Amino acid sequence: MRSLYHGTIYEFDHIDVAAGKGYKDFGKGFYATAIPSHAERLAIRNKRIAEKRQGFLKNKTGIKIQPIHAYRYNLLFSEDTADISVKVFEKADKEWLRFIIQNRKCATCTHEYDIVIGPTADAETATIINDYYDELEESGYSDEVCEKVIADLKPENLPKQYFFRTQEAVKTLEFDKVKRQVLE
C-alpha cells in the first residue's frame, strides 16, 4: 500500500470522478500525489484561482482550503478491480508529452486507462508547451521537437501524480484520514 494525498478547496465525503475538470494532464478525474507538500501547493494554487474568479464575479466570500485528505492506494487489485487498466509513465518522455498535450487540448477527450501514474505537468510545463506548440504541430510531434520540449521542462523536478478516471479505479483507494489543515 502507498499513501496518497489530495489537497482541495471543496468539501466532499466520497470521490466523484465526474466532479473533476477537463483540460488536465491525464484527463478528467481524481488526482492525488504521494507528496503531502505537493497536495498543499495545489490546494493553495486552487484557492488563489477560485478567489480570482470570485473577484471577477464581484463575489467577495472567502475561500477556505479544506484539509489534505490521505488515502491508501492498494497496488494489489481485488476481484472488484481486476479489469482496471493502468498506464505508468516512469519518466517524462515523448510518449508522456504527447499524452498530456492530447488531454490538455480537449476537456471531453478520454483514453482507455482507468488509472494513470506519471510526472505532473505544472503551470511552467503549460507555458513551455505553449511556446513550442506550433513547432510541435508542424513537425507532427517529431522526436526531435519533443526532445527539445522535454529538455526545457526539467522533468527531474516534476513530482509524480496518480490519476483515477473511473469509479472502479477509485475502489483501489481507501480513505485513511485528514492529514492536516493547510494554512496560508
KAQUI-V933384 format. One record per residue. N is the residue number from 0. RES is the residue in three letters. OMEGA is omega in whole degrees, -180 to 180 (none if undefined). Layout:
n->[N/N]
res->[RES/RES]
omega->[OMEGA/OMEGA]
This chain:
n->[0/1/2/3/4/5/6/7/8/9/10/11/12/13/14/15/16/17/18/19/20/21/22/23/24/25/26/27/28/29/30/31/32/33/34/35/36/37/38/39/40/41/42/43/44/45/46/47/48/49/50/51/52/53/54/55/56/57/58/59/60/61/62/63/64/65/66/67/68/69/70/71/72/73/74/75/76/77/78/79/80/81/82/83/84/85/86/87/88/89/90/91/92/93/94/95/96/97/98/99/100/101/102/103/104/105/106/107/108/109/110/111/112/113/114/115/116/117/118/119/120/121/122/123/124/125/126/127/128/129/130/131/132/133/134/135/136/137/138/139/140/141/142/143/144/145/146/147/148/149/150/151/152/153/154/155/156/157/158/159/160/161/162/163/164/165/166/167/168/169/170/171/172/173/174/175/176/177/178/179/180/181/182/183]
res->[MET/ARG/SER/LEU/TYR/HIS/GLY/THR/ILE/TYR/GLU/PHE/ASP/HIS/ILE/ASP/VAL/ALA/ALA/GLY/LYS/GLY/TYR/LYS/ASP/PHE/GLY/LYS/GLY/PHE/TYR/ALA/THR/ALA/ILE/PRO/SER/HIS/ALA/GLU/ARG/LEU/ALA/ILE/ARG/ASN/LYS/ARG/ILE/ALA/GLU/LYS/ARG/GLN/GLY/PHE/LEU/LYS/ASN/LYS/THR/GLY/ILE/LYS/ILE/GLN/PRO/ILE/HIS/ALA/TYR/ARG/TYR/ASN/LEU/LEU/PHE/SER/GLU/ASP/THR/ALA/ASP/ILE/SER/VAL/LYS/VAL/PHE/GLU/LYS/ALA/ASP/LYS/GLU/TRP/LEU/ARG/PHE/ILE/ILE/GLN/ASN/ARG/LYS/CYS/ALA/THR/CYS/THR/HIS/GLU/TYR/ASP/ILE/VAL/ILE/GLY/PRO/THR/ALA/ASP/ALA/GLU/THR/ALA/THR/ILE/ILE/ASN/ASP/TYR/TYR/ASP/GLU/LEU/GLU/GLU/SER/GLY/TYR/SER/ASP/GLU/VAL/CYS/GLU/LYS/VAL/ILE/ALA/ASP/LEU/LYS/PRO/GLU/ASN/LEU/PRO/LYS/GLN/TYR/PHE/PHE/ARG/THR/GLN/GLU/ALA/VAL/LYS/THR/LEU/GLU/PHE/ASP/LYS/VAL/LYS/ARG/GLN/VAL/LEU/GLU]
omega->[179/175/177/-175/179/178/-173/170/-178/174/174/179/172/-178/176/-176/178/180/179/-180/177/180/179/-175/-175/178/-179/-180/-177/-178/176/179/176/-176/-177/-179/176/176/178/-180/179/178/180/178/180/176/180/179/-180/179/177/179/179/178/178/-179/-180/177/-171/178/-179/176/178/175/180/178/172/179/178/180/169/179/-178/-179/177/-175/177/177/180/-174/-175/-177/-178/177/-175/174/179/171/-178/-179/175/-180/-176/179/177/-179/179/-179/-178/178/178/-178/-179/-180/-169/-179/-175/179/178/177/-173/-174/176/180/175/180/179/-178/177/172/-175/-179/178/177/180/179/-180/179/179/178/-177/-170/-179/180/177/-179/-178/-178/-176/-178/-179/178/-177/-179/178/179/177/180/-179/178/179/-178/-174/-172/178/180/-177/179/-180/175/180/-175/-180/-174/-175/176/176/178/-180/179/177/179/175/-180/-179/-177/169/-174/178/176/177/177/178/none]
